[in-house]
Amino acid sequence: MVVAYMLLVLFSAVFVGGFILLIMAAINFDLSNSEIPPGVTHPVKLRIIHIISITTAVVGRILENIGICSQVGFVRYMQGRTKGADPELFIKDLWFEKVPVRIYQPKGPSASQRRGVMFFHGGGWVFGNFETHEKLCCYIARESKSVVIAVGYRLAPEHKYPAAYEDCLGATIHFMRNIEHYGVDPANVIVCGDSAGGNLAAAVSQTLAGRPDLPKLRAQILIYPGLQALDFNLPSYQQNRRVPLLFRENAAFFALQYLNGHAVNMEEVLGGAHIPVDIRLKYSRWVSPDNIPEKFKVRGYKPHVLLDCTTEVFEKVKRFCEPNLCPLLAEDAVVHQLPESFILTCEYDVLRDDGLLYKKRLEDNGVRVTWCHLEDGFHGIITTFNNVWLSFPGGNRGLDNIV
């Protein structure tokens, strides 16, 4: 009995000591590899959130190495699996065809039909679920008196492109064809998403723009969306390459995971050697630093020299040129049909310029755009809005603008 007790104490000490070492390693990684710009409000909070995410990833890698579970699976598990509750909302899990959805419906009476919001969560097409965005969806439904439908689309790398896009599109079409069951005005349906979800919302909006058999979407809400994978050297990618919560390398990694289920060609993608020069020049009227306002280039931007690529590399990533994957590349004939748009960008976000470029494209094609730019914002700030003491004023401002 004494021996068993001593072994238990020893095991506990080793476990605690190992965990402390992990946290110290995460702190050291954060301090040496990340950069918190002076314009970020509450920089210590951002460091804490980043350290937590690093620690989770490291534990996941250890568990994968010893054969317990995959790193991706562990991170997803830590994101939670419990359905929430809100006294002002009916919350119900359903299936739209083969796609899981969660519906948030205000309990109070409404004098008229409500608006409907199709919500696609972020997470780099790899992470995210109903729980990671539960508070956000509840807040939008409650404060805007809308019916919010969160879509649990399939994730990479298990399900590559176009799985996520097809799930979001299919769920939206199913909702619009059965809209009478939810008390929603057919002329007041909105697609909304953050980060990778913003990419999916933009792609779905483009696809539905020319559909005569369905009601026209009322609007699209794109929250720091990733909209292209041709140029990872735009000003915002250079300026914010080491700013949490999305590093430049992570953005390329997630895009490749979604496209191919692996990140074998990340070096070529980061260097701009994955798309032939002639194709890059073709799309340069839309994806170019020249279309970024000068005030966004003053913080250490250097023009990047175009590099050519091999046929072998391009064959593996050529679908980056498809608008359903990179909506910024859609033709003008599609863009000018898009509904009124809301775009939120953050100054300290590698995806900032994707939003700025799309804003210009929409406006050039006569689409009305409401632009919300968070000068103190970073990628992922909206989902921190109700995170107890780890919330940020910018996240609250941004969400109020969305509502």
Secondary structure, 3 states (H helix, E strand, C coil): CHHHHHHHHHHHHHHHHHHHHHHHHHHHHHHHHCCCCCCCCCHHHHHHHHHHHHHHHHHHHHHHHCCCCCHHHHHHHHCCCCCCCCCCEEEEEEEECCEEEEEEEECCCCCCCEEEEEEECCCCCCCCCCHHHHHHHHHHHHHHCCEEEEECCCCCCCCCCCHHHHHHHHHHHHHHHCHHHHCEEEEEEEEEEECHHHHHHHHHHHHHHCCCCCCCCCEEEEECCCCCCCCCCCHHHHHCCCCCCCCHHHHHHHHHHHHHCCCCCHHHHHHCCCCCHHHHHHHCCCCCHHHCCHHHCCCCCCCCCCCCCCHHHHHHHHHHHCCCCCHHHCCHHHHCCCCEEEEEEEEECCCHHHHHHHHHHHHHCCCCEEEEEEEEEECCHHHHCCCHHHCCHHHHHHHHHHC
